[in-house]
Amino acid sequence: MGVSHALYETPEPYYPDPVHGPRDFVEYLMPGPGDICPHDIAVLERPAPDGPFGGKGPGEMCANPVLPAVANAIFNAVGVRIDELPITPEKVLRAIKAQGGARPQARR
């Protein structure tokens, strides 16, 4: 979900009128199995006294750190900071051209 937020999803140009947007998940642009890296997510917290078996719904909190991680990975790779979602290849290319070329960050 975090990769999808970072690289694919945008409310524009459809917001606030979704008439010209995707009608179903066949037309909806989202990452497939080959577009995401292997990952493990573990949420450690205290059990909820009112949840079934102490369970809580994690909601979208597991997706939140992915967005800045993707933006920082792009910055480290090519030296441009993209601060508007979704991060598209066109935005990265325009930023690279605007700064006169890629400037990968030195490894520490």
Gaussian input, Z-matrix of N, CA and C with variables (Angstrom, degrees):
# hf/3-21g

backbone

0 1
 N
 C     1     B1
 C     2     B2     1     A1
 N     3     B3     2     A2     1     D1
 C     4     B4     3     A3     2     D2
 C     5     B5     4     A4     3     D3
 N     6     B6     5     A5     4     D4
 C     7     B7     6     A6     5     D5
 C     8     B8     7     A7     6     D6
 N     9     B9     8     A8     7     D7
 C    10    B10     9     A9     8     D8
 C    11    B11    10    A10     9     D9
 N    12    B12    11    A11    10    D10
 C    13    B13    12    A12    11    D11
 C    14    B14    13    A13    12    D12
 N    15    B15    14    A14    13    D13
 C    16    B16    15    A15    14    D14
 C    17    B17    16    A16    15    D15
 N    18    B18    17    A17    16    D16
 C    19    B19    18    A18    17    D17
 C    20    B20    19    A19    18    D18
 N    21    B21    20    A20    19    D19
 C    22    B22    21    A21    20    D20
 C    23    B23    22    A22    21    D21
 N    24    B24    23    A23    22    D22
 C    25    B25    24    A24    23    D23
 C    26    B26    25    A25    24    D24
 N    27    B27    26    A26    25    D25
 C    28    B28    27    A27    26    D26
 C    29    B29    28    A28    27    D27
 N    30    B30    29    A29    28    D28
 C    31    B31    30    A30    29    D29
 C    32    B32    31    A31    30    D30
 N    33    B33    32    A32    31    D31
 C    34    B34    33    A33    32    D32
 C    35    B35    34    A34    33    D33
 N    36    B36    35    A35    34    D34
 C    37    B37    36    A36    35    D35
 C    38    B38    37    A37    36    D36
 N    39    B39    38    A38    37    D37
 C    40    B40    39    A39    38    D38
 C    41    B41    40    A40    39    D39
 N    42    B42    41    A41    40    D40
 C    43    B43    42    A42    41    D41
 C    44    B44    43    A43    42    D42
 N    45    B45    44    A44    43    D43
 C    46    B46    45    A45    44    D44
 C    47    B47    46    A46    45    D45
 N    48    B48    47    A47    46    D46
 C    49    B49    48    A48    47    D47
 C    50    B50    49    A49    48    D48
 N    51    B51    50    A50    49    D49
 C    52    B52    51    A51    50    D50
 C    53    B53    52    A52    51    D51
 N    54    B54    53    A53    52    D52
 C    55    B55    54    A54    53    D53
 C    56    B56    55    A55    54    D54
 N    57    B57    56    A56    55    D55
 C    58    B58    57    A57    56    D56
 C    59    B59    58    A58    57    D57
 N    60    B60    59    A59    58    D58
 C    61    B61    60    A60    59    D59
 C    62    B62    61    A61    60    D60
 N    63    B63    62    A62    61    D61
 C    64    B64    63    A63    62    D62
 C    65    B65    64    A64    63    D63
 N    66    B66    65    A65    64    D64
 C    67    B67    66    A66    65    D65
 C    68    B68    67    A67    66    D66
 N    69    B69    68    A68    67    D67
 C    70    B70    69    A69    68    D68
 C    71    B71    70    A70    69    D69
 N    72    B72    71    A71    70    D70
 C    73    B73    72    A72    71    D71
 C    74    B74    73    A73    72    D72
 N    75    B75    74    A74    73    D73
 C    76    B76    75    A75    74    D74
 C    77    B77    76    A76    75    D75
 N    78    B78    77    A77    76    D76
 C    79    B79    78    A78    77    D77
 C    80    B80    79    A79    78    D78
 N    81    B81    80    A80    79    D79
 C    82    B82    81    A81    80    D80
 C    83    B83    82    A82    81    D81
 N    84    B84    83    A83    82    D82
 C    85    B85    84    A84    83    D83
 C    86    B86    85    A85    84    D84
 N    87    B87    86    A86    85    D85
 C    88    B88    87    A87    86    D86
 C    89    B89    88    A88    87    D87
 N    90    B90    89    A89    88    D88
 C    91    B91    90    A90    89    D89
 C    92    B92    91    A91    90    D90
 N    93    B93    92    A92    91    D91
 C    94    B94    93    A93    92    D92
 C    95    B95    94    A94    93    D93
 N    96    B96    95    A95    94    D94
 C    97    B97    96    A96    95    D95
 C    98    B98    97    A97    96    D96
 N    99    B99    98    A98    97    D97
 C   100   B100    99    A99    98    D98
 C   101   B101   100   A100    99    D99
 N   102   B102   101   A101   100   D100
 C   103   B103   102   A102   101   D101
 C   104   B104   103   A103   102   D102
 N   105   B105   104   A104   103   D103
 C   106   B106   105   A105   104   D104
 C   107   B107   106   A106   105   D105
 N   108   B108   107   A107   106   D106
 C   109   B109   108   A108   107   D107
 C   110   B110   109   A109   108   D108
 N   111   B111   110   A110   109   D109
 C   112   B112   111   A111   110   D110
 C   113   B113   112   A112   111   D111
 N   114   B114   113   A113   112   D112
 C   115   B115   114   A114   113   D113
 C   116   B116   115   A115   114   D114
 N   117   B117   116   A116   115   D115
 C   118   B118   117   A117   116   D116
 C   119   B119   118   A118   117   D117
 N   120   B120   119   A119   118   D118
 C   121   B121   120   A120   119   D119
 C   122   B122   121   A121   120   D120
 N   123   B123   122   A122   121   D121
 C   124   B124   123   A123   122   D122
 C   125   B125   124   A124   123   D123
 N   126   B126   125   A125   124   D124
 C   127   B127   126   A126   125   D125
 C   128   B128   127   A127   126   D126
 N   129   B129   128   A128   127   D127
 C   130   B130   129   A129   128   D128
 C   131   B131   130   A130   129   D129
 N   132   B132   131   A131   130   D130
 C   133   B133   132   A132   131   D131
 C   134   B134   133   A133   132   D132
 N   135   B135   134   A134   133   D133
 C   136   B136   135   A135   134   D134
 C   137   B137   136   A136   135   D135
 N   138   B138   137   A137   136   D136
 C   139   B139   138   A138   137   D137
 C   140   B140   139   A139   138   D138
 N   141   B141   140   A140   139   D139
 C   142   B142   141   A141   140   D140
 C   143   B143   142   A142   141   D141
 N   144   B144   143   A143   142   D142
 C   145   B145   144   A144   143   D143
 C   146   B146   145   A145   144   D144
 N   147   B147   146   A146   145   D145
 C   148   B148   147   A147   146   D146
 C   149   B149   148   A148   147   D147
 N   150   B150   149   A149   148   D148
 C   151   B151   150   A150   149   D149
 C   152   B152   151   A151   150   D150
 N   153   B153   152   A152   151   D151
 C   154   B154   153   A153   152   D152
 C   155   B155   154   A154   153   D153
 N   156   B156   155   A155   154   D154
 C   157   B157   156   A156   155   D155
 C   158   B158   157   A157   156   D156
 N   159   B159   158   A158   157   D157
 C   160   B160   159   A159   158   D158
 C   161   B161   160   A160   159   D159
 N   162   B162   161   A161   160   D160
 C   163   B163   162   A162   161   D161
 C   164   B164   163   A163   162   D162
 N   165   B165   164   A164   163   D163
 C   166   B166   165   A165   164   D164
 C   167   B167   166   A166   165   D165
 N   168   B168   167   A167   166   D166
 C   169   B169   168   A168   167   D167
 C   170   B170   169   A169   168   D168
 N   171   B171   170   A170   169   D169
 C   172   B172   171   A171   170   D170
 C   173   B173   172   A172   171   D171
 N   174   B174   173   A173   172   D172
 C   175   B175   174   A174   173   D173
 C   176   B176   175   A175   174   D174
 N   177   B177   176   A176   175   D175
 C   178   B178   177   A177   176   D176
 C   179   B179   178   A178   177   D177
 N   180   B180   179   A179   178   D178
 C   181   B181   180   A180   179   D179
 C   182   B182   181   A181   180   D180
 N   183   B183   182   A182   181   D181
 C   184   B184   183   A183   182   D182
 C   185   B185   184   A184   183   D183
 N   186   B186   185   A185   184   D184
 C   187   B187   186   A186   185   D185
 C   188   B188   187   A187   186   D186
 N   189   B189   188   A188   187   D187
 C   190   B190   189   A189   188   D188
 C   191   B191   190   A190   189   D189
 N   192   B192   191   A191   190   D190
 C   193   B193   192   A192   191   D191
 C   194   B194   193   A193   192   D192
 N   195   B195   194   A194   193   D193
 C   196   B196   195   A195   194   D194
 C   197   B197   196   A196   195   D195
 N   198   B198   197   A197   196   D196
 C   199   B199   198   A198   197   D197
 C   200   B200   199   A199   198   D198
 N   201   B201   200   A200   199   D199
 C   202   B202   201   A201   200   D200
 C   203   B203   202   A202   201   D201
 N   204   B204   203   A203   202   D202
 C   205   B205   204   A204   203   D203
 C   206   B206   205   A205   204   D204
 N   207   B207   206   A206   205   D205
 C   208   B208   207   A207   206   D206
 C   209   B209   208   A208   207   D207
 N   210   B210   209   A209   208   D208
 C   211   B211   210   A210   209   D209
 C   212   B212   211   A211   210   D210
 N   213   B213   212   A212   211   D211
 C   214   B214   213   A213   212   D212
 C   215   B215   214   A214   213   D213
 N   216   B216   215   A215   214   D214
 C   217   B217   216   A216   215   D215
 C   218   B218   217   A217   216   D216
 N   219   B219   218   A218   217   D217
 C   220   B220   219   A219   218   D218
 C   221   B221   220   A220   219   D219
 N   222   B222   221   A221   220   D220
 C   223   B223   222   A222   221   D221
 C   224   B224   223   A223   222   D222
 N   225   B225   224   A224   223   D223
 C   226   B226   225   A225   224   D224
 C   227   B227   226   A226   225   D225
 N   228   B228   227   A227   226   D226
 C   229   B229   228   A228   227   D227
 C   230   B230   229   A229   228   D228
 N   231   B231   230   A230   229   D229
 C   232   B232   231   A231   230   D230
 C   233   B233   232   A232   231   D231
 N   234   B234   233   A233   232   D232
 C   235   B235   234   A234   233   D233
 C   236   B236   235   A235   234   D234
 N   237   B237   236   A236   235   D235
 C   238   B238   237   A237   236   D236
 C   239   B239   238   A238   237   D237
 N   240   B240   239   A239   238   D238
 C   241   B241   240   A240   239   D239
 C   242   B242   241   A241   240   D240
 N   243   B243   242   A242   241   D241
 C   244   B244   243   A243   242   D242
 C   245   B245   244   A244   243   D243
 N   246   B246   245   A245   244   D244
 C   247   B247   246   A246   245   D245
 C   248   B248   247   A247   246   D246
 N   249   B249   248   A248   247   D247
 C   250   B250   249   A249   248   D248
 C   251   B251   250   A250   249   D249
 N   252   B252   251   A251   250   D250
 C   253   B253   252   A252   251   D251
 C   254   B254   253   A253   252   D252
 N   255   B255   254   A254   253   D253
 C   256   B256   255   A255   254   D254
 C   257   B257   256   A256   255   D255
 N   258   B258   257   A257   256   D256
 C   259   B259   258   A258   257   D257
 C   260   B260   259   A259   258   D258
 N   261   B261   260   A260   259   D259
 C   262   B262   261   A261   260   D260
 C   263   B263   262   A262   261   D261
 N   264   B264   263   A263   262   D262
 C   265   B265   264   A264   263   D263
 C   266   B266   265   A265   264   D264
 N   267   B267   266   A266   265   D265
 C   268   B268   267   A267   266   D266
 C   269   B269   268   A268   267   D267
 N   270   B270   269   A269   268   D268
 C   271   B271   270   A270   269   D269
 C   272   B272   271   A271   270   D270
 N   273   B273   272   A272   271   D271
 C   274   B274   273   A273   272   D272
 C   275   B275   274   A274   273   D273
 N   276   B276   275   A275   274   D274
 C   277   B277   276   A276   275   D275
 C   278   B278   277   A277   276   D276
 N   279   B279   278   A278   277   D277
 C   280   B280   279   A279   278   D278
 C   281   B281   280   A280   279   D279
 N   282   B282   281   A281   280   D280
 C   283   B283   282   A282   281   D281
 C   284   B284   283   A283   282   D282
 N   285   B285   284   A284   283   D283
 C   286   B286   285   A285   284   D284
 C   287   B287   286   A286   285   D285
 N   288   B288   287   A287   286   D286
 C   289   B289   288   A288   287   D287
 C   290   B290   289   A289   288   D288
 N   291   B291   290   A290   289   D289
 C   292   B292   291   A291   290   D290
 C   293   B293   292   A292   291   D291
 N   294   B294   293   A293   292   D292
 C   295   B295   294   A294   293   D293
 C   296   B296   295   A295   294   D294
 N   297   B297   296   A296   295   D295
 C   298   B298   297   A297   296   D296
 C   299   B299   298   A298   297   D297
 N   300   B300   299   A299   298   D298
 C   301   B301   300   A300   299   D299
 C   302   B302   301   A301   300   D300
 N   303   B303   302   A302   301   D301
 C   304   B304   303   A303   302   D302
 C   305   B305   304   A304   303   D303
 N   306   B306   305   A305   304   D304
 C   307   B307   306   A306   305   D305
 C   308   B308   307   A307   306   D306
 N   309   B309   308   A308   307   D307
 C   310   B310   309   A309   308   D308
 C   311   B311   310   A310   309   D309
 N   312   B312   311   A311   310   D310
 C   313   B313   312   A312   311   D311
 C   314   B314   313   A313   312   D312
 N   315   B315   314   A314   313   D313
 C   316   B316   315   A315   314   D314
 C   317   B317   316   A316   315   D315
 N   318   B318   317   A317   316   D316
 C   319   B319   318   A318   317   D317
 C   320   B320   319   A319   318   D318
 N   321   B321   320   A320   319   D319
 C   322   B322   321   A321   320   D320
 C   323   B323   322   A322   321   D321

   B1=1.4383
   B2=1.5290
   B3=1.3274
   B4=1.4610
   B5=1.5125
   B6=1.3366
   B7=1.4705
   B8=1.5189
   B9=1.3121
   B10=1.4576
   B11=1.5226
   B12=1.3427
   B13=1.4672
   B14=1.5244
   B15=1.3159
   B16=1.4619
   B17=1.5231
   B18=1.3236
   B19=1.4560
   B20=1.5270
   B21=1.3038
   B22=1.4609
   B23=1.5161
   B24=1.3226
   B25=1.4645
   B26=1.5138
   B27=1.3169
   B28=1.4545
   B29=1.5129
   B30=1.3160
   B31=1.4568
   B32=1.5264
   B33=1.3148
   B34=1.4468
   B35=1.5184
   B36=1.2794
   B37=1.4631
   B38=1.5192
   B39=1.3187
   B40=1.4597
   B41=1.5219
   B42=1.3177
   B43=1.4551
   B44=1.5176
   B45=1.2929
   B46=1.4608
   B47=1.5204
   B48=1.3399
   B49=1.4609
   B50=1.5213
   B51=1.3198
   B52=1.4612
   B53=1.5279
   B54=1.3277
   B55=1.4650
   B56=1.5349
   B57=1.3243
   B58=1.4625
   B59=1.5286
   B60=1.3058
   B61=1.4606
   B62=1.5172
   B63=1.3258
   B64=1.4537
   B65=1.5302
   B66=1.3288
   B67=1.4643
   B68=1.5207
   B69=1.3304
   B70=1.4629
   B71=1.5309
   B72=1.3239
   B73=1.4613
   B74=1.5254
   B75=1.3170
   B76=1.4605
   B77=1.5288
   B78=1.3322
   B79=1.4622
   B80=1.5222
   B81=1.3166
   B82=1.4680
   B83=1.5226
   B84=1.3238
   B85=1.4570
   B86=1.5219
   B87=1.3273
   B88=1.4617
   B89=1.5227
   B90=1.3401
   B91=1.4636
   B92=1.5219
   B93=1.3122
   B94=1.4591
   B95=1.5199
   B96=1.3201
   B97=1.4699
   B98=1.5277
   B99=1.3198
   B100=1.4585
   B101=1.5139
   B102=1.3256
   B103=1.4624
   B104=1.5170
   B105=1.3115
   B106=1.4604
   B107=1.5161
   B108=1.3067
   B109=1.4577
   B110=1.5277
   B111=1.3194
   B112=1.4662
   B113=1.5247
   B114=1.3310
   B115=1.4602
   B116=1.5236
   B117=1.2820
   B118=1.4590
   B119=1.5187
   B120=1.3088
   B121=1.4602
   B122=1.5160
   B123=1.3034
   B124=1.4561
   B125=1.5217
   B126=1.3070
   B127=1.4492
   B128=1.5204
   B129=1.3204
   B130=1.4552
   B131=1.5162
   B132=1.3074
   B133=1.4493
   B134=1.5224
   B135=1.3108
   B136=1.4606
   B137=1.5219
   B138=1.3254
   B139=1.4683
   B140=1.5251
   B141=1.3103
   B142=1.4624
   B143=1.5218
   B144=1.3167
   B145=1.4631
   B146=1.5226
   B147=1.3420
   B148=1.4576
   B149=1.5273
   B150=1.3404
   B151=1.4555
   B152=1.5132
   B153=1.3324
   B154=1.4618
   B155=1.5287
   B156=1.3099
   B157=1.4631
   B158=1.5220
   B159=1.3260
   B160=1.4577
   B161=1.5149
   B162=1.3382
   B163=1.4610
   B164=1.5142
   B165=1.3246
   B166=1.4620
   B167=1.5204
   B168=1.2979
   B169=1.4612
   B170=1.5087
   B171=1.3294
   B172=1.4693
   B173=1.5168
   B174=1.3211
   B175=1.4615
   B176=1.5130
   B177=1.3125
   B178=1.4574
   B179=1.5202
   B180=1.3259
   B181=1.4654
   B182=1.5217
   B183=1.3179
   B184=1.4710
   B185=1.5226
   B186=1.3255
   B187=1.4616
   B188=1.5200
   B189=1.3235
   B190=1.4637
   B191=1.5245
   B192=1.3344
   B193=1.4592
   B194=1.5274
   B195=1.3192
   B196=1.4647
   B197=1.5195
   B198=1.3220
   B199=1.4641
   B200=1.5242
   B201=1.3407
   B202=1.4645
   B203=1.5211
   B204=1.3384
   B205=1.4666
   B206=1.5230
   B207=1.3226
   B208=1.4728
   B209=1.5264
   B210=1.3320
   B211=1.4688
   B212=1.5268
   B213=1.3255
   B214=1.4664
   B215=1.5211
   B216=1.3235
   B217=1.4672
   B218=1.5250
   B219=1.3158
   B220=1.4665
   B221=1.5183
   B222=1.3300
   B223=1.4682
   B224=1.5217
   B225=1.3255
   B226=1.4611
   B227=1.5203
   B228=1.3280
   B229=1.4650
   B230=1.5233
   B231=1.3372
   B232=1.4608
   B233=1.5194
   B234=1.3321
   B235=1.4552
   B236=1.5052
   B237=1.3184
   B238=1.4649
   B239=1.5174
   B240=1.3152
   B241=1.4598
   B242=1.5289
   B243=1.3238
   B244=1.4575
   B245=1.5213
   B246=1.3256
   B247=1.4623
   B248=1.5263
   B249=1.3217
   B250=1.4607
   B251=1.5237
   B252=1.3256
   B253=1.4635
   B254=1.5176
   B255=1.3039
   B256=1.4489
   B257=1.5242
   B258=1.3096
   B259=1.4625
   B260=1.5216
   B261=1.3192
   B262=1.4692
   B263=1.5251
   B264=1.3243
   B265=1.4678
   B266=1.5284
   B267=1.3266
   B268=1.4586
   B269=1.5243
   B270=1.3311
   B271=1.4717
   B272=1.5182
   B273=1.3226
   B274=1.4660
   B275=1.5249
   B276=1.3229
   B277=1.4635
   B278=1.5208
   B279=1.3282
   B280=1.4760
   B281=1.5260
   B282=1.3269
   B283=1.4647
   B284=1.5241
   B285=1.3233
   B286=1.4701
   B287=1.5303
   B288=1.3385
   B289=1.4722
   B290=1.5270
   B291=1.3288
   B292=1.4637
   B293=1.5226
   B294=1.3226
   B295=1.4703
   B296=1.5262
   B297=1.3278
   B298=1.4586
   B299=1.5222
   B300=1.2914
   B301=1.4604
   B302=1.5255
   B303=1.3061
   B304=1.4608
   B305=1.5189
   B306=1.2970
   B307=1.4676
   B308=1.5328
   B309=1.3187
   B310=1.4652
   B311=1.5230
   B312=1.3060
   B313=1.4611
   B314=1.5264
   B315=1.3102
   B316=1.4708
   B317=1.5158
   B318=1.3140
   B319=1.4816
   B320=1.5088
   B321=1.3140
   B322=1.4722
   B323=1.4927
   A1=109.85
   A2=117.04
   A3=119.72
   A4=112.44
   A5=117.31
   A6=120.96
   A7=109.48
   A8=116.80
   A9=120.46
   A10=111.18
   A11=117.01
   A12=120.33
   A13=110.83
   A14=116.71
   A15=120.79
   A16=112.99
   A17=117.70
   A18=120.25
   A19=116.16
   A20=118.42
   A21=118.91
   A22=115.68
   A23=118.40
   A24=120.53
   A25=113.03
   A26=114.36
   A27=121.43
   A28=108.75
   A29=117.60
   A30=119.27
   A31=112.38
   A32=117.22
   A33=120.30
   A34=109.81
   A35=122.24
   A36=127.42
   A37=113.01
   A38=117.27
   A39=121.05
   A40=114.49
   A41=118.52
   A42=121.10
   A43=110.29
   A44=122.30
   A45=128.26
   A46=113.62
   A47=119.59
   A48=122.04
   A49=109.80
   A50=117.98
   A51=121.03
   A52=114.40
   A53=118.64
   A54=120.84
   A55=111.70
   A56=117.79
   A57=120.53
   A58=112.72
   A59=116.87
   A60=121.50
   A61=111.91
   A62=116.84
   A63=120.28
   A64=110.80
   A65=115.92
   A66=120.11
   A67=112.29
   A68=116.11
   A69=119.88
   A70=108.36
   A71=116.92
   A72=119.98
   A73=113.35
   A74=118.71
   A75=120.77
   A76=109.63
   A77=117.00
   A78=121.85
   A79=113.21
   A80=117.02
   A81=121.19
   A82=110.07
   A83=116.91
   A84=121.63
   A85=110.04
   A86=116.58
   A87=121.34
   A88=108.89
   A89=117.03
   A90=119.41
   A91=111.18
   A92=114.47
   A93=121.29
   A94=109.93
   A95=117.23
   A96=120.75
   A97=113.56
   A98=118.10
   A99=120.57
   A100=114.46
   A101=117.32
   A102=121.37
   A103=114.25
   A104=117.78
   A105=120.36
   A106=110.11
   A107=115.86
   A108=120.77
   A109=109.38
   A110=117.20
   A111=119.11
   A112=109.83
   A113=116.45
   A114=119.73
   A115=110.46
   A116=114.88
   A117=122.53
   A118=107.34
   A119=115.82
   A120=120.46
   A121=107.88
   A122=115.99
   A123=120.84
   A124=108.12
   A125=116.08
   A126=121.41
   A127=106.99
   A128=116.04
   A129=120.83
   A130=108.95
   A131=116.07
   A132=120.14
   A133=109.26
   A134=115.64
   A135=120.73
   A136=110.41
   A137=117.56
   A138=120.08
   A139=111.86
   A140=116.05
   A141=121.61
   A142=109.07
   A143=117.24
   A144=118.92
   A145=113.24
   A146=117.70
   A147=119.65
   A148=113.68
   A149=118.37
   A150=121.45
   A151=111.27
   A152=117.47
   A153=119.85
   A154=110.32
   A155=116.84
   A156=123.40
   A157=111.61
   A158=117.19
   A159=121.89
   A160=113.66
   A161=116.98
   A162=121.01
   A163=113.54
   A164=114.93
   A165=123.09
   A166=107.42
   A167=116.31
   A168=120.19
   A169=110.12
   A170=118.72
   A171=119.67
   A172=113.45
   A173=117.61
   A174=119.37
   A175=111.41
   A176=116.39
   A177=120.95
   A178=113.11
   A179=118.17
   A180=118.42
   A181=112.29
   A182=118.54
   A183=120.30
   A184=111.73
   A185=117.48
   A186=121.15
   A187=112.51
   A188=117.62
   A189=120.65
   A190=114.67
   A191=121.37
   A192=119.03
   A193=113.99
   A194=117.57
   A195=119.57
   A196=111.50
   A197=118.10
   A198=121.11
   A199=112.73
   A200=119.85
   A201=118.38
   A202=112.52
   A203=117.63
   A204=119.28
   A205=110.71
   A206=117.15
   A207=120.67
   A208=109.67
   A209=117.41
   A210=120.31
   A211=111.21
   A212=117.36
   A213=120.59
   A214=111.73
   A215=118.26
   A216=120.63
   A217=110.55
   A218=116.76
   A219=120.34
   A220=110.21
   A221=117.35
   A222=120.61
   A223=111.01
   A224=117.05
   A225=119.98
   A226=111.98
   A227=117.08
   A228=120.42
   A229=113.16
   A230=117.58
   A231=119.60
   A232=114.50
   A233=117.48
   A234=119.86
   A235=115.50
   A236=118.34
   A237=120.68
   A238=108.99
   A239=114.93
   A240=121.25
   A241=107.74
   A242=116.46
   A243=121.98
   A244=107.09
   A245=117.32
   A246=120.24
   A247=113.29
   A248=116.06
   A249=120.42
   A250=108.51
   A251=115.32
   A252=119.86
   A253=110.47
   A254=118.40
   A255=127.00
   A256=110.77
   A257=115.68
   A258=121.77
   A259=106.59
   A260=115.89
   A261=120.79
   A262=110.26
   A263=117.19
   A264=119.45
   A265=112.25
   A266=117.13
   A267=120.53
   A268=111.68
   A269=117.02
   A270=120.34
   A271=111.29
   A272=116.83
   A273=120.39
   A274=109.83
   A275=117.38
   A276=120.54
   A277=111.64
   A278=117.51
   A279=120.33
   A280=111.05
   A281=116.74
   A282=120.26
   A283=111.43
   A284=116.45
   A285=120.19
   A286=109.95
   A287=116.14
   A288=120.08
   A289=111.17
   A290=117.40
   A291=121.03
   A292=112.65
   A293=116.65
   A294=118.78
   A295=112.38
   A296=117.36
   A297=120.81
   A298=113.92
   A299=118.35
   A300=121.91
   A301=112.25
   A302=114.36
   A303=120.24
   A304=110.48
   A305=116.29
   A306=122.37
   A307=109.08
   A308=116.61
   A309=118.41
   A310=111.17
   A311=115.17
   A312=121.05
   A313=110.06
   A314=116.00
   A315=120.61
   A316=109.83
   A317=115.21
   A318=119.75
   A319=109.71
   A320=115.18
   A321=119.36
   A322=110.41
   D1=-39.35
   D2=179.49
   D3=-64.94
   D4=-40.98
   D5=177.90
   D6=-63.49
   D7=-40.59
   D8=178.73
   D9=-62.64
   D10=-43.24
   D11=176.92
   D12=-61.42
   D13=-43.09
   D14=-174.33
   D15=-71.89
   D16=-38.64
   D17=-169.54
   D18=-112.22
   D19=-18.62
   D20=-171.37
   D21=-123.28
   D22=-42.57
   D23=-166.30
   D24=-84.64
   D25=136.77
   D26=174.98
   D27=-152.73
   D28=143.62
   D29=176.27
   D30=-79.25
   D31=-11.85
   D32=-176.71
   D33=-98.98
   D34=149.82
   D35=4.66
   D36=-87.83
   D37=13.76
   D38=-172.46
   D39=-85.33
   D40=-22.82
   D41=-174.59
   D42=-77.24
   D43=137.24
   D44=0.33
   D45=-90.47
   D46=-0.40
   D47=-178.26
   D48=-105.58
   D49=108.43
   D50=-176.00
   D51=-82.33
   D52=14.53
   D53=-175.66
   D54=-57.63
   D55=-39.38
   D56=-177.11
   D57=-95.15
   D58=6.55
   D59=179.80
   D60=-82.80
   D61=-178.53
   D62=178.24
   D63=-62.55
   D64=137.69
   D65=-178.10
   D66=-87.07
   D67=-25.86
   D68=-179.36
   D69=-155.80
   D70=-178.13
   D71=-176.23
   D72=-72.23
   D73=-9.91
   D74=174.12
   D75=-69.87
   D76=-35.73
   D77=-179.10
   D78=-94.26
   D79=-11.24
   D80=-175.67
   D81=-77.27
   D82=125.98
   D83=-178.95
   D84=-80.43
   D85=119.13
   D86=178.48
   D87=-150.61
   D88=158.21
   D89=-178.44
   D90=-69.71
   D91=147.63
   D92=175.04
   D93=-103.79
   D94=-177.57
   D95=-177.85
   D96=-57.47
   D97=-32.91
   D98=179.93
   D99=-79.19
   D100=-7.30
   D101=-176.78
   D102=-97.51
   D103=-6.54
   D104=-178.83
   D105=-120.18
   D106=153.69
   D107=-179.13
   D108=-91.98
   D109=157.94
   D110=176.16
   D111=-61.66
   D112=141.14
   D113=-178.01
   D114=-154.28
   D115=158.13
   D116=175.03
   D117=-128.97
   D118=132.78
   D119=177.42
   D120=-119.81
   D121=128.01
   D122=177.14
   D123=-128.44
   D124=124.23
   D125=177.38
   D126=-108.14
   D127=117.63
   D128=-179.48
   D129=-111.48
   D130=121.14
   D131=177.93
   D132=-160.21
   D133=175.96
   D134=179.88
   D135=-75.51
   D136=143.99
   D137=177.63
   D138=-62.33
   D139=147.68
   D140=177.27
   D141=-85.47
   D142=128.32
   D143=-178.46
   D144=-66.75
   D145=-23.27
   D146=-177.64
   D147=-104.33
   D148=3.11
   D149=179.49
   D150=-93.61
   D151=157.29
   D152=178.09
   D153=-64.56
   D154=123.36
   D155=-177.73
   D156=57.01
   D157=25.81
   D158=178.70
   D159=80.79
   D160=7.84
   D161=-174.89
   D162=-75.60
   D163=152.07
   D164=175.18
   D165=-129.04
   D166=149.73
   D167=174.51
   D168=-84.09
   D169=119.17
   D170=-177.32
   D171=-71.26
   D172=-18.69
   D173=179.29
   D174=60.01
   D175=-136.43
   D176=-176.25
   D177=-100.33
   D178=7.70
   D179=-175.67
   D180=-64.28
   D181=-26.27
   D182=179.04
   D183=-73.46
   D184=-20.32
   D185=-179.73
   D186=-85.79
   D187=-21.91
   D188=-173.79
   D189=-57.03
   D190=-44.35
   D191=-176.76
   D192=-73.79
   D193=-12.50
   D194=-177.48
   D195=-69.34
   D196=-38.87
   D197=-177.51
   D198=-58.95
   D199=-53.41
   D200=177.93
   D201=-67.53
   D202=-28.44
   D203=177.79
   D204=-64.97
   D205=-41.58
   D206=177.91
   D207=-65.98
   D208=-44.80
   D209=179.79
   D210=-62.06
   D211=-41.14
   D212=178.64
   D213=-69.23
   D214=-34.82
   D215=177.24
   D216=-64.29
   D217=-40.22
   D218=177.26
   D219=-65.78
   D220=-42.27
   D221=177.48
   D222=-60.83
   D223=-44.69
   D224=179.96
   D225=-65.69
   D226=-32.96
   D227=-177.34
   D228=-77.53
   D229=-42.42
   D230=-173.61
   D231=-125.06
   D232=-8.47
   D233=174.40
   D234=83.17
   D235=19.23
   D236=175.19
   D237=-119.49
   D238=142.63
   D239=-179.56
   D240=-102.45
   D241=118.94
   D242=176.32
   D243=-103.41
   D244=122.38
   D245=-175.27
   D246=-119.39
   D247=21.97
   D248=178.17
   D249=-134.12
   D250=129.78
   D251=-178.34
   D252=-94.95
   D253=149.54
   D254=-3.35
   D255=-77.66
   D256=155.28
   D257=177.53
   D258=-84.53
   D259=106.20
   D260=-176.91
   D261=-104.55
   D262=159.55
   D263=176.08
   D264=-57.53
   D265=-35.35
   D266=179.31
   D267=-63.34
   D268=-42.25
   D269=178.84
   D270=-65.43
   D271=-39.93
   D272=178.96
   D273=-65.76
   D274=-45.05
   D275=179.88
   D276=-62.86
   D277=-42.48
   D278=178.13
   D279=-62.39
   D280=-40.61
   D281=179.38
   D282=-66.37
   D283=-39.91
   D284=178.04
   D285=-62.98
   D286=-46.20
   D287=179.27
   D288=-63.48
   D289=-38.22
   D290=-179.04
   D291=-64.54
   D292=-32.12
   D293=179.91
   D294=-94.46
   D295=3.02
   D296=175.17
   D297=85.20
   D298=21.97
   D299=177.09
   D300=127.53
   D301=166.72
   D302=-179.38
   D303=-74.37
   D304=143.35
   D305=177.41
   D306=-133.63
   D307=78.77
   D308=179.98
   D309=-56.81
   D310=145.96
   D311=179.94
   D312=-78.32
   D313=142.63
   D314=179.43
   D315=-68.03
   D316=139.79
   D317=176.24
   D318=-76.33
   D319=142.33
   D320=179.62
   D321=-101.10

